[in-house]
Amino acid sequence: MERQDENGHLESSGDEPVGPIVELHPQSLQKLGAARRRQGLSVRCVAQRLGRTVGEVRGQEDERADLLVSELYRWQAALEVPIEELLYEPKDALSPRVQMRARLLKVMKTAMALRRQARSEAERRLARLLIEQLLEIMPELKEVSGWPAVGHRRRADEVGRIGENPIPDDWLHEAS
C-alpha cells in the first residue's frame, strides 16, 4: 500500500520513497508567440531563421508545447531576446534590455542621418565619432541606415498600407 509522507513523497509498503508528487500545469509552458509578436516578426520570418516550416513554428508557439531547452535557445537566438522572455510574460511592455536596444537604434538612425546631411567637415567628423561610439556599445548597429530623407514619418497612431491590408502568414502555401 502507498501513502504520502510529509515531504510529498509516495511511500511504498517497504517505506522507500517513490518520488515527489508533481502536478504539471501544461496550459502555459512557454511564451514564444508573444515574444515573437513583441519583436514585430512574422511567423514566416522566424521559420526562416529557425530553418523550420511555418506549420512547425506555429506548433512550437502553442503555449502548451513542451520544447527542449536547446530549442528554446534556438528561439532566443532567432528572436534576439533574453531567454526569460520566452518563458514568462514581461511585466512591462518591453524588457529593460530590449528598451535600451530600441533607444540605441533610434540614436544610430539619427546619427546616420546627421552624417548624411552634414554640411561641413566638422559636422561629418562629429557624426562619424558618434557612430563609432554607438558601434562600441552595440556592434549590430553597423547595418543601420539613417531616417528616411523624403516623405514624412508616421505618427505612432498611423498604420501603413501593410497594416491596413495585411498579407496572411500562409499566403505562400495557398499560391502553390
N, C-alpha and C positions, 0 to 999 in steps of 0.2 A: 504494500500500500504506500502511496506517495502523499506527502503533506508539505506545506510551505513553511520554511523556518522564518525567523525574524529578519533575515537579510534578503528575503525574496527568493531564496534557492529552494528548489524542489528536493525533498529528501526521499530516497527510496527506502524500502524496508530494511536495507543494510545500513541506513543512516549516512550514506555517502551523498553529498550534494550533486545533483544532476546538472544544474546551471541556473542562472538568473532567469526570472520571468521577464520577458521583454515584450512590450506592446509596440508594434510598429504602426506608425501613422502614415500610410502611403499616400495620403491625399496631397502632400506637398513635400517632395524630396529636394527639389531644386527650382530655380527661377530663371532658367535660360532664356525663355521667350521674353520675359520682362526686361532682362538685361540687354537683349538684342534690340528691343524697341527703344530703350533709353539711349542706346548708341546710334539710333537712326539708321540701322542696317536692315536690308530686306532679307527674307529667308533665302532667296537665291544667292545673294552676296555671301552670306555665311556658309551656305552649302559649297560654294566655290572655294572659300578659304579653308574649309574642313576637308574638302575632297569627298563630299557626300552628295547624295541626291536631295532634292527638295523634300521628298517624302520622308527620308531618313532624318533630316533636320527637324521637320515638324514632329516626328515621333519622339525625338530626343527632347524637344521643347515641352512635351507633356509633363507637367509638374509631378506626375506620378511615376515617370520613367526613372528606373533605378540604373544610373550610369556608373561606370568605372571611374575611379579617381583620375586615371590617365585621360579619359575622355573629357572630364571637366577641365583638365589643364589644357587640352586642345582648344576647347571653347574659350578659355581665358585668353589664350594667345590670339585667337581669331577675333575676339571682341575687344581685346586690349583693355581689360578691366581687372580689378583685384578679384581674386577667387571668391572672396566673401560675397560679392555682388551676385554671384551665380547661385549662392545658397540661401541668401536672405534678401528680403526687400530692404533697400536702404531707407533710413528714416527720413532723410532729406531727398529732394528730387535728384540730386547728384551727390556722389561721394566727394569729400574734400579734394581727393586726388584728381578726380575727373573734372571738377570745377576749376582747379588750378590749370590743368591741361587746356581747357577751353579758353581760359583767360590768356594764357600764353599764346595760343593760336591767334586770338584776336590781335594781340600786340604785334605778333610777327606779321600778320597781314597788313597792319598799319605801317610797320617799318619797311616792308617791301614796297608799299605804295609811296611812302616818303622817298625812298631811293629812286623809284621810277620818276617821280615828279620833281626831284631836286634840280635847282637852277644853277647852283654853284658847286664848285669842288668841295668846299667846306661842308655843305649840306649833304653831299654824297658820302663824304668821309664819315660824318656823324651817323648817317643811316647805316652804312656798312659796319661801323663799330657796334651799333645797337643789334644788328642782325647777328654778328659774331657772338655777342654776349648771350643772346637768346638761344643760339645753337649750342653753346656750352651748357646751358640749363637743360635743353630739350633737343637733342640731336635730330629727332624725327621731324622737326620743323623744316628741315633742309628743302623739302619739295613743295613748300607752301608758296603760293603766289599772293600778290597784293590784292586789295579790294578792287572790284571792277571799276574801270576808269570811265565807263559810259553808262548811261541809264541811271536809275535810282535804286537805292537799297530798299528792300521790302521792310515794312514795319513788322513787329513781332506778331501782329494780328492778321497780317496779309498772308494768303496762301497762293503759291504759284500754280501754274496751269496743271502740273502733275498732281498737286494736292486736290484740285477740283475734279479731276478726271483720272484717278489712279489706275495703273495697269495691274491686273490681278497677278499674284505670285506665280500661278500656274499657266500663264498665257503661252509660254514656250511649248509646254506639253500639249496644249489644245491645238496649236498650229500644226503639229505633226500627226 
